[in-house]
Each structure stands twice: as structure tokens, then as C-alpha cells.
């Protein structure tokens, strides 16, 4: 178990500026990172909410598609790999490629932040490129350039911004977990608000208004980041002097263990990503969405997913604080085991609903409770995994490994897409039990390999926890 707050605060290094606690008992720099991330996610999810609708509903149709610079060659390359694509298939394929690259690029962006330009410069350059990408979406001809700018910008920003959260704290500061929980809460705030603002503007008033709102959101994020720069961890002095940080003896085992955890996290994200993939089809087909005199839109359940995290996060943080005061807070590995097990229970809940309904449409209570169970599982896995990586990754590749965490989302998204084909081939209870088994396997694997993970990552263990 981590040492208590008072002991940890005495061991803070110079990079942990403001660590005495000016923002919800956290360093003031965390506030600027959290609000920067909220606006960055607002811009990202605003773009995401409109992109497929924009392509399938307008841009890829005759009369508009001819205006896109270099698109004929791009389409030819895609169809060489995937075969002939209809307008809708082309739109979804481009979207899939875009999202996949978004979650791959933080690996390279993190490497640049660690070894070349420093994390602050990488974040600012990435944010600027994302803003440019959003505003380029106003010009049909620049569509591919806009997507490229967004992919590169997100790669520079994501891993480096998350890595700075960890660098606000000493290695044994127990506030790190709650800091990443606040960071992930900001993601959900952006994810909740963006479709409501950018989506409404894009659908009702014109696509470019929605994309413009996303760009403005990114500019707000840049202003916030710049205004709090003095409270953020300074870039490595070695980088400032043009030197490259080097790996130390034993770092190889640490890195190998971190990547093993990434593969296990991919099991969690396989189930979580299905909530964004096949789950809306399940809502459409199997849930009675009548509510008084109206029908609840399918997309509202995605907003409920983020809202549940926002509502439950303060309770979870309070629980961890109480457990910490009693010296009973679970370690990171135990939290991940709990989170995977809880998420498996959420999938079992949907299967149970199908069994109880006897083939009749399910009431709204079933998906509503499902999202709140999912939220607890996410809070015990998503932010905790980021905190664990930021704490244990070697300084020479810290941002790169934090960025590499998003490969778990990439793998999970790809696997969930493959599993989606079975939705029409097996019964609904079986479909959700398959996902329960997958994410449940994550809990089992962490438990089985707890000892080598603890040893290779140099984790402290509470007396009440198994070694």
C-alpha cells in the first residue's frame, strides 16, 4: 500500500510544482490539465459525433466528393484492401481508419515528448494542429488534410498531457489514482457535452457550424493550458539541453510488464467499446424506449454512459479516501481486478434481462442500471491503469508508454468490431455472456500474474493483500 499523504508530500521532487494541494487537495497544475483535457475531448467528440453523418449524408455523394483533393487515389487504395465500398461503407471505413490512427499515434507522440521536444511543446503543437484540423473541415477540398492534422495533433497531445498528470506527484503519492480519476472525469464531461452542442449545430444549422464549434473548443483548451503553464511539470532538463534520457538496468522487465497489462486492458476495452458499437443496435432492437408520451432517442444512452461516470466518480473517490484513511485502500492491481469483475457483471446483467424478459422487449431499467454498473467498472480500470503506467514507466519513455496505453483501446475496438458480427448469429444472452467472459478473463489474468507484476513494477503491497 502507498504511504500516507503526509509522508508522500515530504518526498516531492522539484518537478511536482504546487503539489501541496491547491485544487481539491491536488496540485494547482492538475486543474489546468483537467480543463484542457475537457475542452480537447469536447472538440474530439464533437467532431466524432458529426463525421460519419457528414460523410454519408453529404460529402461522399456526387457533387461534393469530386471537390476533395486527392480523394480518388485515397479511395482506390481503400478499395484495393477492402473491396468495393458503398457510400455508407466508405464513410464507416474512413471513420474506422481515423479512430484507429487516433489511438495509435500517441505512441509516437509520446516518444517525441520524451526524447525530442518535451511534453509541454508536444501538447501545444498537438493542440494547435487539432484546432487547424477542425477549422479545415469547413473546406471540402481540405478534408483529407483536416483528418491528417487531427490524427497527428491528437497523437502529440494525448499521451503527453496524460503523462504530465503523473509528473505532478511523487512516485509514492497516493493522490495519483484520484488525480487520474479527475482527469478521466474531464474526458466524460467533454464526451457528454460535445454531441449536444456540436451535434445540434451540425445537424440543424449546417455541418461547418458543428466543426467550427469543435475548433473553438480546442482554442479554449489552448488558452487554458497556456494560462496554467507555470504550474505544470517542467520538461526534462536533458531534453532542454539536447540530451536523450537513457533506460536503466531493469527497465526492460518493467516495460514488458506494462505491455502485458496493456494486453489485459484490451480485454476490458473489448467489452467497453461494444457499448459504442453493437450495443446501440441492441437498444434499437430489444429495449422498449417509450417514456410517457415520447420515445427515448438511442443516442441518449451514449450520453447516459458518460453521465453515469460523472455521477459516480465523486462517490468512488470518496470511498478511496475513506479506505486510505483506514489504511485499507486497495492497490492498483486489486482495483483493476475489481473493475474488470464489475464490468463482467454488467454484461451478465444484460444477459439476465434477456432471460427474464422471455423474448419480450426490455424496460428502460435494464440499460439504465447497466450503464451505472459499467461506470463503476470503468472508474476502477481506466484511470487506474493510466495512473499505474505513469507511476511505474521509466522516465526515459514515460510519455511514450502512457501514450501506448491507448493501443489497448485500438485493440479492443478492433476485436469488438469483429465480435459484432456474431450479434445476428447467436442469442442475445449468449452475445453478452461472451463479453462477460472476455472482460472477466482480464480480472483472472491480473490475479494470476499479480506476483510478477508487483515485483517487476516495484509496487507496494498492503498487508491485507496477497503478494
C-alpha positions, -999 to 999 in steps of 0.1 A, spaced: 0 0 0 11 36 -7 25 56 22 2 82 37 -3 117 23 18 135 48 48 112 42 45 114 4 42 152 4 76 154 21 92 135 -7 80 156 -37 106 164 -63 110 198 -80 90 187 -110 59 183 -87 52 220 -85 22 231 -64 19 196 -50 9 209 -16 -27 209 -28 -45 239 -42 -72 221 -63 -94 196 -45 -63 187 -24 -43 183 -56 -16 205 -72 -29 235 -89 -15 223 -122 -39 194 -122 -68 219 -127 -53 233 -159 -46 198 -172 -81 186 -164 -98 216 -180 -75 214 -211 -85 178 -215 -122 185 -211 -121 210 -240 -98 188 -261 -124 160 -256 -152 184 -264 -136 191 -297 -128 155 -304 -162 141 -296 -179 170 -313 -160 160 -345 -167 123 -339 -205 129 -335 -207 145 -369 -181 128 -390 -199 97 -402 -232 116 -407 -214 143 -426 -196 118 -449 -226 95 -455 -251 123 -457 -233 148 -479 -196 148 -485 -192 114 -502 -221 119 -526 -217 130 -562 -214 168 -565 -193 170 -533 -169 141 -534 -152 154 -566 -141 185 -547 -119 166 -522 -83 169 -531 -65 136 -537 -96 116 -527 -98 94 -559 -64 79 -551 -72 75 -514 -105 57 -522 -87 35 -547 -62 25 -520 -90 17 -496 -110 -4 -521 -78 -23 -531 -77 -36 -495 -114 -38 -485 -131 -43 -519 -157 -21 -535 -174 2 -509 -208 18 -510 -211 54 -498 -221 43 -463 -194 16 -462 -168 41 -474 -179 65 -446 -177 39 -419 -143 26 -432 -128 61 -432 -142 67 -397 -127 34 -385 -93 42 -400 -94 77 -385 -102 64 -350 -76 36 -353 -49 61 -361 -61 84 -333 -53 57 -308 -21 46 -324 -4 80 -328 0 87 -291 28 61 -291 49 82 -315 37 115 -299 48 103 -265 82 93 -279 87 128 -293 76 143 -260 100 120 -240 130 122 -263 129 152 -286 107 182 -279 95 178 -243 59 172 -232 48 209 -230 58 217 -265 43 185 -278 9 193 -261 9 228 -276 19 217 -311 -7 189 -309 -35 212 -298 -27 238 -325 -28 211 -351 -61 198 -339 -76 233 -340 -63 237 -375 -78 204 -385 -112 213 -371 -113 246 -390 -100 229 -422 -132 208 -421 -150 239 -432 -134 234 -467 -145 203 -485 -113 203 -506 -91 200 -475 -110 170 -460 -81 146 -460 -56 173 -448 -80 181 -420 -82 144 -409 -44 141 -411 -39 172 -389 -64 159 -363 -46 125 -362 -11 139 -358 -24 165 -333 -41 140 -312 -10 118 -312 11 146 -299 -14 158 -273 -29 126 -257 0 108 -242 20 139 -233 -9 156 -215 -18 124 -195 19 119 -187 20 154 -171 -7 143 -146 16 117 -132 46 140 -131 28 163 -107 32 137 -80 60 118 -63 61 81 -72 46 71 -39 19 98 -36 -14 81 -32 -33 110 -47 -22 99 -82 -51 75 -86 -77 101 -77 -59 126 -100 -63 103 -130 -99 97 -120 -104 135 -122 -86 135 -155 -109 108 -168 -139 126 -155 -130 156 -177 -130 132 -207 -166 122 -198 -176 159 -194 -164 166 -229 -180 134 -242 -213 142 -227 -215 179 -238 -199 176 -273 -227 157 -291 -253 180 -276 -235 212 -288 -216 203 -319 -241 177 -330 -270 200 -327 -253 228 -345 -241 205 -373 -274 187 -379 -298 217 -375 -277 247 -388 -250 232 -410 -221 208 -408 -195 235 -407 -210 252 -377 -206 220 -358 -170 216 -369 -163 253 -361 -176 248 -326 -152 219 -321 -124 241 -333 -133 269 -309 -134 243 -281 -98 234 -289 -87 270 -289 -103 274 -254 -82 244 -243 -50 260 -257 -57 292 -238 -63 273 -205 -31 253 -209 -10 284 -216 -25 302 -187 -15 275 -163 18 266 -178 38 278 -148 21 253 -126 28 223 -149 58 200 -146 88 214 -164 102 195 -194 132 173 -187 164 194 -184 182 168 -205 157 174 -234 162 212 -230 200 206 -233 195 184 -263 203 152 -245 183 120 -247 173 103 -214 185 67 -213 170 35 -199 184 20 -168 191 -16 -157 159 -35 -150 137 -11 -171 132 -39 -197 113 -60 -172 92 -30 -162 83 -22 -198 75 -58 -206 51 -60 -176 34 -27 -187 28 -41 -222 14 -73 -207 -10 -51 -187 -20 -33 -219 -30 -66 -235 -51 -74 -204 -66 -39 -206 -76 -47 -242 -99 -74 -228 -117 -47 -208 -118 -23 -237 -133 -50 -260 -163 -51 -238 -164 -13 -231 -161 -5 -268 -190 -27 -276 -211 -2 -257 -203 23 -286 -205 -4 -313 -232 -31 -313 -250 -20 -281 -270 8 -299 -283 -18 -322 -294 -39 -292 -311 -9 -277 -329 -4 -310 -340 -40 -313 -346 -51 -277 -355 -22 -255 -389 -6 -251 -379 31 -252 -413 45 -245 -412 72 -218 -446 88 -211 -456 102 -245 -423 101 -262 -396 76 -272 -361 80 -258 -335 85 -286 -310 57 -290 -281 82 -288 -292 94 -254 -279 61 -239 -244 70 -250 -248 103 -231 -261 83 -201 -229 62 -202 -208 94 -197 -233 108 -172 -231 77 -150 -193 81 -147 -197 118 -138 -223 110 -111 -204 80 -96 -168 93 -97 -172 116 -66 -186 86 -46 -157 63 -57 -131 90 -49 -147 95 -15 -147 57 -9 -110 55 -17 -102 84 6 -121 68 34 -103 35 28 -69 53 26 -75 70 60 -82 35 74 -51 21 56 -74 -2 37 -74 13 1 -69 -14 -25 -37 -13 -45 -38 -6 -82 -38 -42 -93 -66 -50 -70 -86 -21 -83 -82 -33 -119 -93 -68 -108 -124 -53 -92 -132 -31 -122 -130 -60 -147 -151 -82 -125 -177 -54 -121 -179 -48 -158 -183 -85 -164 -212 -83 -140 -227 -55 -162 -227 -78 -192 -242 -106 -171 -269 -81 -161 -279 -77 -198 -280 -114 -204 -301 -118 -173 -325 -92 -186 -329 -111 -218 -336 -143 -200 -361 -128 -176 -379 -109 -205 -386 -142 -222 -382 -126 -257 -403 -95 -249 -388 -60 -251 -368 -50 -220 -378 -20 -199 -356 11 -196 -345 0 -161 -322 -27 -176 -300 -5 -198 -301 23 -172 -287 1 -144 -263 -15 -169 -246 19 -175 -242 26 -138 -226 -8 -133 -203 -1 -163 -194 33 -148 -181 17 -116 -161 -9 -136 -146 19 -158 -136 40 -127 -117 11 -113 -98 3 -145 -95 32 -169 -79 59 -147 -62 34 -125 -43 18 -154 -32 53 -166 -20 61 -130 -2 28 -127 17 33 -160 26 69 -152 40 58 -118 60 28 -130 71 36 -165 108 46 -168 114 83 -171 132 79 -204 100 65 -221 73 77 -197 51 97 -221 56 71 -248 43 43 -226 14 64 -213 6 71 -249 9 34 -257 -19 27 -233 -43 38 -260 -32 8 -281 -54 -11 -256 -84 9 -269 -73 3 -305 -71 -35 -300 -103 -36 -280 -121 -16 -307 -109 -39 -335 -119 -70 -316 -153 -56 -306 -160 -48 -342 -151 -84 -351 -173 -98 -324 -202 -76 -336 -208 -99 -365 -220 -126 -340 -248 -104 -328 -271 -118 -356 -257 -153 -352 -262 -161 -315 -289 -154 -290 -288 -121 -271 -280 -136 -238 -251 -156 -253 -237 -125 -270 -235 -106 -237 -222 -136 -218 -193 -139 -243 -184 -103 -234 -187 -110 -197 -163 -139 -202 -138 -117 -221 -136 -89 -196 -139 -114 -167 -108 -131 -181 -90 -98 -175 -97 -100 -138 -85 -136 -137 -52 -128 -156 -43 -99 -133 -49 -121 -103 -29 -149 -117 1 -127 -126 -2 -104 -96 32 -115 -81 54 -109 -112 36 -77 -119 41 -65 -84 78 -74 -85 86 -60 -119 67 -28 -114 81 -24 -79 46 -19 -64 40 -17 -27 15 -42 -12 -8 -37 17 -6 -63 44 -41 -74 37 -34 -80 1 -18 -112 -14 17 -107 -26 
